[in-house]
């Protein structure tokens, strides 16, 4: 496994990363796994999530992908239950890793 760039020990903790099938969030998910976290990978593309989980596990980490539409409350609640059952209680949620557009301020 590569170096823990977070410089912290997250062994046994559960981290959830939304948008994990994207480039930035997948890098963050790997960093969390390298720090010892069990990582729940949420996104819309299960093929990419599975590929990322396989990469993390190949490095000795623990990760599992979950298809999730964060705009659907019922789906989010079901995924939360699944993560709890599969990985344990949540410690470190990371949502919206992608850059957010801010409205322009005029004046």
Phi, psi and omega in degrees: 000144180289172182300144175280098183283348180278347179052040176212157180258114179251020183307126178083352179276155178251127177242139177246128179240114175275153182071024187293345179278355177272165186297306184297313183291329178293323176296317179295320179299318178296320179297318178297318179296320179295335176276358176105357181288149167273123191249123172270120183259112181253140178180185182261343184251096184297328178299314179292322179295319178296318178299316179295316178300318178297319179297315180296316181293327177296334177270002178098006180269179177239125179206151177215138180268146179222127174286128184210133172256104185293351177272357182246106185302315181298319178296317180297318179296320178294316179297320178301317177296319180295317179298315179301315180292322185276319190241337181114183183293144182286137176241321189229088175282141175227106180245153178053058178294334182290158180292132179265137176279129177259143178298143177292140175262125179260143174122000000 
